[in-house]
Every structure is written in structure tokens, then in C-alpha cells.
Amino acid sequence: MTEPFIVEVWGKPAGVVVREGNAFRFHALAQPYFALDGAQFTTPGHARLAAARLEFDQERETKDQCLPTTGRSFGNASHWASSLPCGS
């Protein structure tokens, strides 16, 4: 049996990758990585890239929900406020 690889995204554990034949199967450890649970990849690096992309997409979706949709700008203050997390 081969040793598992820990997959981290920005220092946070995302899952474990275990070799199965010629592929590597991803086993998720936390949200949002459960969407990749059981997926097979050709390398552990591809599994890490998929996990990073999943987190990036989720963060972008969350940020898009927080931004006002009026399309109006109120100068530097609105640009500064848009960089704050939701609810601040």
C-alpha cells in the first residue's frame, strides 16, 4: 500500500490523496472540498489544483454576493469598503 499525500490549500488541510492503480483518489477532510470527494486525478498536484480552484470559486462567489449591484461608485471609500469581508 502506498502512503497517502496530504493536500493543503493556503495552509489549510483540504483532503488526502491515495494512489489507486494509475490514479490518485481524493478524500475530502472539510468543506468546500467535499465536492471533490472520491474524484480521481493523474497526480497529487492536480488534486491540489482542483481543491484550490474550488476554494477560489467559492470565495469569489461569496464576495460577489456581498458587493452592491447598483453599479455606482462613490470614489475611494466604496473601493475600500468593497475590500472588506461581508458584514463589516
C-alpha positions in Angstrom: 0.0 0.0 0.0 1.3 3.5 -0.9 1.5 6.3 1.6 -1.3 9.0 1.4 -0.5 12.6 0.4 -2.0 15.4 2.5 -3.5 18.1 0.2 -3.3 21.6 1.7 -4.8 24.8 0.2 -3.2 28.0 1.6 -2.0 26.2 4.7 -5.4 24.5 5.5 -5.9 20.8 5.1 -8.3 20.0 2.2 -8.0 16.3 1.9 -5.9 13.2 1.5 -4.9 11.7 -1.8 -4.3 7.9 -2.0 -2.8 6.1 -5.0 -5.2 3.6 -6.7 -3.6 1.9 -9.6 -2.5 4.6 -12.1 -4.7 7.3 -10.5 -4.9 9.2 -7.2 -8.2 9.3 -5.4 -9.1 12.4 -3.3 -10.7 12.0 0.1 -12.0 15.3 1.4 -11.5 16.5 5.0 -13.6 19.7 5.1 -15.9 22.0 3.3 -15.9 23.1 0.4 -13.7 20.1 -0.6 -16.5 17.5 -0.2 -17.5 18.3 -3.8 -14.2 16.6 -4.8 -14.6 13.6 -2.5 -13.9 10.4 -4.5 -12.6 12.2 -7.6 -9.6 10.7 -9.3 -6.6 12.7 -10.6 -3.5 11.8 -12.6 -1.2 13.4 -10.0 -1.4 14.7 -6.4 -0.6 18.1 -7.8 -3.7 18.0 -10.0 -5.8 17.2 -6.9 -4.3 20.2 -5.1 -5.0 22.5 -8.1 -8.7 21.3 -8.2 -9.1 21.9 -4.4 -7.5 25.4 -4.8 -9.8 26.2 -7.7 -12.8 25.1 -5.7 -11.9 27.3 -2.8 -11.2 30.3 -5.1 -14.5 29.9 -6.9 -16.4 29.7 -3.6 -14.6 32.8 -2.2 -15.3 34.7 -5.4 -19.0 33.7 -5.3 -19.3 34.8 -1.6 -17.6 38.2 -2.4 -19.9 38.7 -5.4 -22.9 38.3 -3.1 -21.5 40.9 -0.8 -20.9 43.7 -3.3 -23.6 46.2 -4.2 -25.2 45.6 -7.6 -26.1 49.2 -8.3 -23.0 49.7 -10.5 -22.5 53.1 -8.9 -19.1 54.2 -7.4 -18.7 56.6 -4.6 -14.9 57.1 -5.0 -12.1 55.7 -2.9 -14.4 54.9 0.0 -16.5 52.5 -2.0 -13.4 50.7 -3.3 -12.1 50.4 0.3 -15.4 49.1 1.5 -15.7 46.5 -1.2 -12.4 45.0 0.0 -13.9 44.4 3.5 -15.5 41.0 4.3 -19.3 40.8 4.3 -20.9 42.2 7.4 -18.1 44.7 8.2 
